[in-house]
Amino acid sequence: MSVVLCLTDGLPDSEAWVTHLYMRGHDAQAVDLKTLLSTKGDQWPRCALVMASASVKQFAADNAQFASKCRQLKADRIVMIDPPGNKFSVKGEFNGAVLKIKPTEDGWRFAAETVSRFVDDEQSVAAGDPQTFNLLRLARRVALSDVTVMLVGPTGTGKEVLSRFLHNSSKRSKEPFIAVNCAAVPDTMLEAVLFGYERGAFTGAHHPNKGIFRAADGGTLLLDEVSEMALHLQAKFLRVLQEKEVTPLGGSKPVPVDIRVIATSNRHMLDEVKVGRFREDLYYRLNVFPLATQSLAGRTGDILPITIALLAKHCGGFAKIPSMTNAAIEKLEQHDWPGNVRELENVVQRALVLAGDGQIETDHLMIDPNDVFVQGEVDHNPRLQAVGA
């Protein structure tokens, strides 16, 4: 949770800003100019500052003084809000530390979600749904210990994102976070990837490799889709968890490792155990603390925050994102998203192509592959005109 100071002087709907940021998990505090000028950042490691553009000169006489006061407050993300107008606009200043934003008359919600994502110090979990915040609160408590976590949920629901959140919230946050997808590595290679090997252990092993377990020593190891691991490797992995040591291929001396393991799967693990595809003893060793992600359709409050995070990702930052009409937002929130966040990301990327440099509207949201766009609408897109030229 990050501290966000909202300067109430000259900021319309300041209570709404504070409430929205608080509901998005920030420690939002309303302060007047007199209080802010006498505040020092001794009580927090960092903070963000939200203020009306009209109050900037009252806060600081020039850019040098502005930067000095922000350093005093430990404010590394500052948002300046212009009065609402007919057209949404954003602009980045001070090497991206400042976001100047102008909402539209009816686009406060989109602007508020953009500000909420921008001031987030973690920039890792885009959330707006109560279910997700409950999961994050639980994950923070789990992160304080070193217990092994079994994270299950449908494909594309953010299991790796939550795993990184667990790592970043733990005492191991300064140490390595290493993820390996067990489904993407052939069984014949996975053993060498995990355990490492000595020179000459097999044909082509010209140089020793310490492997993933030792590379993650001191940090966190994410075994993505662990249910895809072959049974013979499951037995060796179980021994690593029990003994906290690993023996590389071709080696005879075990090497101690200190890792926190997070395992994920999109399958029902007890069913995998019952049919004999997953070892029961390993399942219970991994399932010390179970966590579960939900499908996107079950947490519609996350859709707009995730969409804004994806827009920033594919546009090169928050200062370059286009706005969305309320109708477009409603269209996104009414879809059931069988492909979850991965499907949403595809739709966002298509919308950016179709909208060009303009606002994203409902016609730009090609959710159904069979959607047909009106030619007159498409022709307004300069990018598509250039392609067809």
C-alpha positions as CSV (number, residue, x, y, z in Angstrom):
1,M,0.0,0.0,0.0
2,S,1.3,3.4,-1.0
3,V,0.8,6.8,0.6
4,V,-1.0,9.3,-1.7
5,L,-1.4,12.9,-0.6
6,C,-4.4,14.6,-2.2
7,L,-4.0,18.4,-2.1
8,T,-7.6,19.7,-1.6
9,D,-6.9,23.3,-2.6
10,G,-8.4,23.9,-6.0
11,L,-9.1,20.2,-6.6
12,P,-12.7,19.6,-7.6
13,D,-14.3,16.6,-6.1
14,S,-11.3,16.1,-3.8
15,E,-13.3,13.8,-1.5
16,A,-14.2,11.6,-4.4
17,W,-10.5,11.4,-5.4
18,V,-9.5,10.4,-1.9
19,T,-12.3,7.8,-1.6
20,H,-11.5,6.3,-5.0
21,L,-7.7,6.0,-4.3
22,Y,-8.5,4.5,-0.9
23,M,-10.8,2.0,-2.5
24,R,-8.0,1.0,-4.8
25,G,-5.8,0.1,-1.9
26,H,-3.8,3.3,-1.4
27,D,-3.3,5.1,1.9
28,A,-5.0,8.2,0.5
29,Q,-4.9,11.3,2.7
30,A,-6.5,14.7,2.1
31,V,-4.3,17.7,3.0
32,D,-4.6,21.4,2.5
33,L,-1.8,23.6,1.1
34,K,-0.7,24.9,4.5
35,T,-0.3,21.5,5.9
36,L,1.4,20.1,2.9
37,L,4.1,22.9,2.9
38,S,5.0,22.0,6.4
39,T,5.0,18.2,5.9
40,K,8.1,16.1,5.7
41,G,8.4,12.6,4.3
42,D,10.0,11.1,7.4
43,Q,7.0,8.9,8.2
44,W,7.0,7.0,4.9
45,P,9.5,5.4,2.5
46,R,7.8,7.1,-0.5
47,C,4.6,8.8,-1.5
48,A,2.6,10.1,-4.4
49,L,1.0,13.6,-4.8
50,V,-2.3,14.4,-6.5
51,M,-3.1,18.1,-7.0
52,A,-5.0,20.5,-9.2
53,S,-2.8,22.1,-11.9
54,A,-4.0,25.5,-10.7
55,S,-2.4,24.9,-7.3
56,V,1.1,24.1,-8.6
57,K,2.4,27.7,-8.4
58,Q,1.1,28.0,-4.9
59,F,3.0,24.9,-4.0
60,A,6.2,25.9,-5.7
61,A,7.4,29.1,-7.4
62,D,9.5,27.3,-10.1
63,N,10.6,23.9,-11.3
64,A,13.6,23.8,-9.1
65,Q,11.6,24.5,-6.0
66,F,8.9,22.1,-7.1
67,A,11.5,19.3,-7.4
68,S,13.0,20.2,-4.0
69,K,9.6,20.1,-2.3
70,C,8.8,16.7,-3.9
71,R,12.1,15.3,-2.7
72,Q,11.3,16.6,0.8
73,L,8.0,14.8,0.7
74,K,9.6,11.7,-0.9
75,A,7.0,12.1,-3.7
76,D,8.2,10.2,-6.7
77,R,4.9,10.2,-8.7
78,I,3.0,13.4,-9.0
79,V,-0.3,13.9,-10.8
80,M,-1.6,17.4,-11.9
81,I,-5.3,17.5,-12.8
82,D,-6.7,20.1,-15.1
83,P,-10.4,21.1,-15.1
84,P,-12.6,18.7,-17.2
85,G,-13.0,19.5,-20.8
86,N,-14.4,18.1,-24.0
87,K,-11.3,16.0,-24.8
88,F,-9.2,13.7,-22.6
89,S,-5.5,14.4,-22.6
90,V,-2.4,13.2,-20.8
91,K,1.1,14.5,-20.7
92,G,4.3,13.3,-19.0
93,E,6.8,15.6,-17.5
94,F,10.0,15.4,-15.3
95,N,11.1,12.2,-17.0
96,G,7.8,10.4,-16.4
97,A,7.6,11.3,-12.7
98,V,4.8,13.8,-13.4
99,L,1.5,13.0,-15.2
100,K,-0.7,15.9,-16.2
101,I,-4.2,14.8,-17.0
102,K,-7.3,16.4,-18.3
103,P,-10.5,14.4,-17.8
104,T,-13.5,14.8,-20.0
105,E,-16.8,16.0,-18.5
106,D,-18.2,12.5,-18.3
107,G,-14.9,10.6,-18.1
108,W,-14.0,11.0,-14.5
109,R,-14.0,7.3,-13.8
110,F,-11.4,6.5,-16.6
111,A,-9.2,9.4,-15.4
112,A,-9.4,8.2,-11.8
113,E,-8.5,4.7,-12.7
114,T,-5.5,6.0,-14.7
115,V,-4.3,8.1,-11.8
116,S,-4.7,5.1,-9.4
117,R,-2.6,2.9,-11.6
118,F,0.0,5.6,-12.2
119,V,0.6,6.3,-8.5
120,D,0.9,2.6,-7.6
121,D,4.4,2.0,-6.3
122,E,4.3,-1.7,-7.1
123,Q,3.0,-1.4,-10.7
124,S,2.3,-5.2,-10.5
125,V,-1.3,-5.9,-9.7
126,A,-4.0,-4.0,-11.5
127,A,-7.1,-4.4,-9.2
128,G,-10.4,-2.8,-8.6
129,D,-12.7,-5.7,-7.5
130,P,-13.3,-6.5,-3.8
131,Q,-12.5,-10.2,-4.4
132,T,-9.1,-9.3,-5.7
133,F,-8.3,-7.0,-2.8
134,N,-9.3,-9.7,-0.4
135,L,-6.9,-12.1,-2.2
136,L,-4.1,-9.5,-2.1
137,R,-4.6,-8.9,1.6
138,L,-4.4,-12.7,2.2
139,A,-1.3,-12.9,-0.1
140,R,0.4,-10.2,1.9
141,R,0.0,-12.2,5.1
142,V,1.2,-15.4,3.4
143,A,4.3,-13.5,2.1
144,L,5.4,-12.7,5.6
145,S,6.2,-16.4,6.1
146,D,8.3,-18.8,4.0
147,V,5.5,-21.4,3.5
148,T,5.2,-23.1,0.2
149,V,2.2,-21.8,-1.8
150,M,0.0,-23.8,-4.2
151,L,-1.7,-21.3,-6.6
152,V,-4.5,-22.6,-8.8
153,G,-6.8,-21.0,-11.2
154,P,-7.9,-20.9,-14.9
155,T,-5.4,-20.0,-17.5
156,G,-4.8,-16.3,-18.0
157,T,-6.1,-15.2,-14.6
158,G,-2.8,-13.7,-13.3
159,K,-1.2,-16.6,-11.4
160,E,2.3,-15.4,-12.3
161,V,1.4,-11.8,-11.5
162,L,0.2,-12.9,-8.0
163,S,3.4,-15.0,-7.6
164,R,5.5,-11.9,-8.2
165,F,3.4,-10.0,-5.8
166,L,4.0,-12.6,-3.1
167,H,7.8,-12.4,-3.8
168,N,7.8,-8.6,-3.8
169,S,5.9,-8.5,-0.5
170,S,8.2,-11.0,1.2
171,K,11.6,-10.6,3.0
172,R,13.1,-12.3,-0.1
173,S,12.1,-9.3,-2.4
174,K,15.7,-8.3,-2.9
175,E,16.7,-11.8,-3.9
176,P,16.1,-13.6,-7.3
177,F,12.6,-14.4,-8.5
178,I,12.9,-17.2,-11.1
179,A,10.0,-18.7,-13.0
180,V,10.1,-21.9,-15.0
181,N,7.2,-23.2,-17.1
182,C,7.1,-26.9,-16.6
183,A,4.8,-27.3,-19.6
184,A,7.2,-25.5,-22.0
185,V,10.4,-27.5,-21.2
186,P,10.6,-31.1,-22.5
187,D,10.9,-33.7,-19.8
188,T,14.4,-34.7,-21.1
189,M,15.6,-31.1,-20.5
190,L,13.6,-30.1,-17.4
191,E,15.7,-32.2,-15.1
192,A,18.9,-30.5,-16.2
193,V,17.2,-27.1,-16.2
194,L,16.1,-27.6,-12.6
195,F,18.9,-29.5,-11.0
196,G,21.8,-28.3,-13.1
197,Y,24.7,-30.5,-14.2
198,E,28.4,-31.0,-14.0
199,R,30.7,-31.0,-17.0
200,G,30.5,-34.2,-18.9
201,A,27.2,-35.3,-17.3
202,F,25.7,-36.0,-20.7
203,T,26.6,-35.5,-24.3
204,G,26.9,-31.8,-25.0
205,A,27.5,-30.8,-21.3
206,H,30.8,-29.0,-22.1
207,H,30.4,-26.5,-19.2
208,P,28.8,-27.0,-15.8
209,N,25.4,-25.3,-15.1
210,K,24.1,-24.6,-11.6
211,G,20.4,-25.0,-12.6
212,I,17.3,-23.1,-11.6
213,F,17.2,-24.3,-7.9
214,R,20.6,-22.9,-7.2
215,A,20.0,-19.8,-9.3
216,A,17.0,-19.0,-7.1
217,D,19.0,-19.6,-3.8
218,G,17.9,-17.0,-1.3
219,G,14.8,-16.0,-3.4
220,T,11.7,-17.4,-4.8
221,L,11.2,-20.2,-7.4
222,L,8.0,-20.3,-9.3
223,L,7.1,-23.6,-10.9
224,D,4.4,-22.7,-13.4
225,E,2.0,-25.5,-14.4
226,V,3.7,-27.9,-12.0
227,S,1.0,-30.5,-12.8
228,E,2.8,-31.0,-16.2
229,M,6.0,-32.3,-14.5
230,A,6.8,-35.9,-15.2
231,L,6.4,-38.4,-12.4
232,H,10.1,-39.3,-12.1
233,L,11.0,-35.6,-11.7
234,Q,8.2,-35.2,-9.1
235,A,10.1,-37.7,-6.9
236,K,13.3,-35.8,-7.2
237,F,11.6,-32.5,-6.6
238,L,10.0,-33.9,-3.5
239,R,13.4,-34.7,-2.1
240,V,14.6,-31.2,-2.8
241,L,11.7,-29.8,-0.8
242,Q,12.2,-32.2,2.1
243,E,16.0,-32.0,2.3
244,K,16.5,-28.4,1.1
245,E,19.4,-29.6,-1.0
246,V,20.0,-30.4,-4.7
247,T,22.4,-32.8,-6.4
248,P,23.3,-31.7,-10.0
249,L,23.3,-34.3,-12.8
250,G,26.7,-36.0,-12.9
251,G,27.5,-34.8,-9.3
252,S,27.8,-36.8,-6.1
253,K,27.7,-34.1,-3.5
254,P,24.4,-32.4,-2.6
255,V,24.3,-28.6,-2.5
256,P,22.1,-26.9,0.1
257,V,19.5,-24.4,-1.2
258,D,17.3,-21.9,0.5
259,I,14.3,-21.2,-1.7
260,R,10.7,-20.3,-1.3
261,V,8.6,-22.4,-3.7
262,I,5.4,-21.2,-5.4
263,A,3.7,-23.8,-7.6
264,T,0.8,-23.0,-10.0
265,S,-1.6,-25.1,-12.0
266,N,-4.7,-24.6,-14.1
267,R,-6.0,-28.1,-13.1
268,H,-7.8,-29.5,-10.1
269,M,-4.8,-31.0,-8.4
270,L,-6.7,-33.7,-6.3
271,D,-8.1,-35.0,-9.5
272,E,-4.6,-35.3,-10.9
273,V,-3.6,-37.2,-7.8
274,K,-6.6,-39.6,-8.0
275,V,-5.8,-40.6,-11.6
276,G,-2.1,-41.0,-10.8
277,R,-0.7,-38.1,-12.8
278,F,0.6,-36.3,-9.7
279,R,2.2,-37.7,-6.6
280,E,0.1,-37.4,-3.5
281,D,3.0,-36.8,-1.2
282,L,4.3,-34.0,-3.4
283,Y,0.8,-32.4,-3.6
284,Y,0.6,-32.2,0.2
285,R,4.1,-30.9,0.4
286,L,3.2,-28.1,-2.1
287,N,-0.2,-27.4,-0.8
288,V,0.9,-25.9,2.5
289,F,-1.0,-22.7,1.8
290,P,-3.5,-22.8,-1.2
291,L,-4.5,-19.7,-3.0
292,A,-6.9,-19.4,-6.0
293,T,-7.3,-16.9,-8.7
294,Q,-10.8,-16.3,-10.2
295,S,-11.9,-15.9,-13.8
296,L,-12.1,-12.3,-15.1
297,A,-15.9,-12.7,-15.5
298,G,-16.2,-13.2,-11.8
299,R,-14.4,-10.0,-10.9
300,T,-15.6,-7.3,-13.3
301,G,-14.2,-4.5,-11.1
302,D,-10.8,-5.5,-12.3
303,I,-11.5,-5.1,-16.0
304,L,-11.0,-1.3,-16.3
305,P,-7.8,-1.2,-14.1
306,I,-6.3,-4.1,-16.1
307,T,-7.3,-2.4,-19.4
308,I,-5.6,0.8,-18.4
309,A,-2.5,-1.2,-17.3
310,L,-2.5,-2.9,-20.7
311,L,-2.9,0.4,-22.5
312,A,0.1,1.8,-20.7
313,K,2.1,-1.3,-21.5
314,H,1.4,-1.3,-25.3
315,C,1.5,2.5,-25.7
316,G,4.8,3.0,-24.0
317,G,3.6,4.6,-20.7
318,F,0.7,6.3,-19.0
319,A,1.5,9.6,-20.7
320,K,0.6,8.1,-24.1
321,I,-2.6,6.2,-23.4
322,P,-5.8,7.1,-25.3
323,S,-9.1,7.6,-23.5
324,M,-12.1,5.3,-23.7
325,T,-15.8,6.2,-24.0
326,N,-18.1,5.1,-21.2
327,A,-19.9,2.9,-23.7
328,A,-16.6,1.2,-24.6
329,I,-15.9,0.5,-20.9
330,E,-19.4,-0.9,-20.5
331,K,-18.9,-3.2,-23.5
332,L,-15.7,-4.6,-21.9
333,E,-17.4,-5.1,-18.5
334,Q,-20.4,-6.9,-20.0
335,H,-18.3,-9.5,-21.9
336,D,-17.7,-12.9,-20.1
337,W,-14.0,-13.2,-21.2
338,P,-13.6,-16.9,-21.5
339,G,-9.9,-16.3,-22.4
340,N,-9.5,-14.1,-19.3
341,V,-6.8,-11.5,-19.3
342,R,-5.0,-12.9,-22.3
343,E,-8.2,-12.4,-24.3
344,L,-8.6,-8.9,-22.9
345,E,-5.0,-8.0,-23.9
346,N,-5.7,-9.1,-27.5
347,V,-8.8,-6.9,-27.6
348,V,-6.9,-3.9,-26.3
349,Q,-4.1,-4.3,-28.9
350,R,-6.7,-4.5,-31.7
351,A,-8.5,-1.4,-30.3
352,L,-5.2,0.6,-30.3
353,V,-4.7,-0.3,-34.0
354,L,-8.2,0.5,-35.0
355,A,-8.5,3.7,-33.0
356,G,-5.2,5.1,-34.3
357,D,-4.4,8.3,-32.3
358,G,-8.1,8.8,-31.3
359,Q,-10.4,7.8,-28.5
360,I,-11.3,4.1,-28.2
361,E,-15.0,3.6,-28.9
362,T,-17.2,0.6,-28.9
363,D,-16.6,0.0,-32.7
364,H,-12.9,-0.4,-32.0
365,L,-13.4,-3.3,-29.5
366,M,-13.2,-6.3,-31.7
367,I,-14.2,-8.8,-29.1
368,D,-16.0,-11.3,-31.3
369,P,-13.6,-12.4,-34.2
370,N,-16.7,-12.2,-36.4
371,D,-17.2,-8.5,-35.6
372,V,-17.6,-6.4,-38.8
373,F,-16.5,-2.8,-38.8
374,V,-18.2,-0.2,-40.8
375,Q,-15.9,0.9,-43.6
376,G,-16.6,4.5,-43.0
377,E,-15.4,4.2,-39.4
378,V,-12.3,2.3,-40.3
379,D,-11.3,4.8,-43.0
380,H,-10.8,7.5,-40.3
381,N,-7.9,5.5,-38.9
382,P,-4.7,7.0,-40.4
383,R,-2.7,3.9,-39.7
384,L,-5.1,1.8,-41.7
385,Q,-5.1,4.4,-44.5
386,A,-1.3,4.2,-44.6
387,V,-1.4,0.4,-44.8
388,G,-3.9,0.6,-47.7
389,A,-2.0,3.3,-49.5
